[in-house]
Amino acid sequence: MILYKTINTTMTLRAIILTFLITATVYSCKQEQSSEVKQNTSETKEFSLPEWAISANLYELNTRQFSQEGNFQAIIDELPRLKSMGVDIIWLMPVQPISMKNRKAKGDLMVEDIDDPEERKKYLGSPYAVGDYLKINPDYGDPSKFKELVKKAHAQDMYLIIDWVPNHTGWDNPWITDHPEWYTKDDDGNIIDPIDYNTGKSWGWTDVADLNFDNQEMRQAMIDAMKFWLTEYDIDGFRVDVAHGVPQDFFDSLTPALTDVKDDIFLLAESNVESHRNNKTYHATYGWEFHHLMNEIARGEKPVKEIQHWYEKDKSRYKEGFHIHFTSNHDENTWAGTVFERMGDGHKALAVLAATLEGMPLVYNGQEEPLRKRLEFFVKDPIDWKDYAYTEFYKGLFDLKDDNKALWNGKHGSDPVFEYIDDKSIVFSRTKDDNKVIVILNLSKDAHAIPFSFNDKAFSEMNGKQLLTDEEGMIKMDPWSYLIYTK
C-alpha cells in the first residue's frame, strides 16, 4: 500500500504580496545569474549505479538471529565464509538501539503489559522501532566494533549497506521529546502511529510513531543523520524501509545530498513506486509483484505464462534501474513462511528464476543452510547452522551472474527474450555482446516436454547436466527442474 503525507502550501495574502515584491526586486539579478546556474546544473554528476554493484548480489543479514551471540563480532567471524559463497553486498537490518516504550511482545501485546519481569526480558522489540538514529544498538556492539565490521568487509571486497527507517521512529526516540512538532498528530494533538491513508486506519504498527514530512526541519535532520553514517562509518549505502510511505520530493532532495558525501553508494527502496527509480533517486526497488507471482505459481494458482505478462507490464512502468528479486526476506520468512512452506518443491527452480530473469538477486541469511523455520521477530531466535547444504547452490547462482555480463544489473546486462512459454514451463535467453545465457525451467509438479531446440554443443550447462530430448526432439524436464546454458 502507498502512503503519502500531504504538504500544506497555504500562504496568507500578505505573504503572497511580499513574495511578489521580493521577486520583482531581484529579477534582474536572477537574469544575470541564469547562465551560471545552468552551467552548475549541467556539471552535476549523473546518478548511476556504482561500478562495484554492476554484477553484484545482495545478502540480507539479521544481526540478532544470524548467530548465537547476535552481535557484530559474530558477523566479522563469518565474513570469509560469506565471501567464499560469492556474496557481494551485505545488507544489515537496522543497527540502531530499539525503543523500550511501547515495545511489542507479540501480536497486539506490549511488553509493558506483561507482569512477569523475567518474561518481559526476552522480548527485544522490532529493529524497525529506532530509538536513536545516531547510535549503535549496544546488544550488537559499540561504534568501534561496527567500524571494524565495515573495514573488514571492505578488505574482502564486499560492501555493506544498512537499513534506514525514515517513515517512523520508536516512541522514546529523542526527537519525540525535543521536536514533537516533527510527528504526525491527531485532532487532539496526540502523536500517532502510521496510518494507511487509503483506509484512514492504523497499519497496526503501534510500537512506532509516524513522522510528519510536512516539517522541513525534520527532513533536514533526517538527511543529516543519514550523511553521518556515510562519514562516520563509511558504509556503502542504504536499504530504505517503507519508502512507499515517504513523499517523493524528500528523496529528490535526499539522494543528491548523500551522493555529494559519497558518490558511489547503492540505494534500495522498499517499494514498487515508479518514481523512486524513474526520478533517479534509487537504483533498485523491490520486486514484490513478481515475488507474489512466484508464490502463486508454486501453489498452482497462476500459469507460468503470467511471467511474461508481468514482465512486459513492469517494463513499461520503469525507465530506470532494476528490481531486487528474492524467494525470501525477513518479512516473508517471519510472517508468510519459509520457502518450503510457500514454494514447496519449487523453491530451487524459483530461486533460479529470481536470479536470472532480471535485476539483482537477494538471499536472506540462513537460506544457505537452508532455513526451515520462521525466525521470530521480537525475541532471540538464532539460525541453527549445521550443514550449509545449499551453499554451493547459491554460490553457483552468484558466480553465474558475475561471470556472464548478460545477467548484470540494469542497463549493464540485457533484457530477457522469451523463447518459449506455456502454462508450466518457460525458456528465456539474455544476450550481451558475445555472451549468451539460456534458462530452461519446468515450473510445475509434473514432468513436461518443451518444444525448444538450440545448438547445445556451443553452450556449457552450469551444473554439467545432460540435455535430454524425446523422439520428437522435445526437451524432457522433470518436475521443478532447470537447465542453465552459457556461451
Secondary structure, DSSP 8 states (H G I E B T S, - for coil): ------------HHHHHHHHHHHHHHHHHHHHHHHHHHHHHHTS------GGGTT--EEEE-HHHHSSS-SHHHHHHHHHHHHHHT--EEEE---S-B--TT-EEETTEEGGG---HHHHHTB---TTSBS-TTS--TTT--HHHHHHHHHHHHHTT-EEEEEE--SEEETT-HHHHH-GGGB-B-TTS-B---EETTTTEE-S-TTEEEB-TT-HHHHHHHHHHHHHHHHHH---EEEETTGGGS-HHHHHHHHHHHHHH-TT-EEEESS--HHHHHTTS-SEEE-HHHHHHHHHHHTTSS-TTHHHHHHHHHHHH-SS-EEEEES--HHIIIII--HHHHHGGGHHHHHHHHHHSSSEEEEETTTTS---S---SSB------S--TTHHHHHHHHHHHHH-GGGSSGGGS---EEEEE-SSEEEEEEEETTEEEEEEEE-SSS-EEE-----GGGSEETT-----B-TTS-EEE-TT-EEEEE-
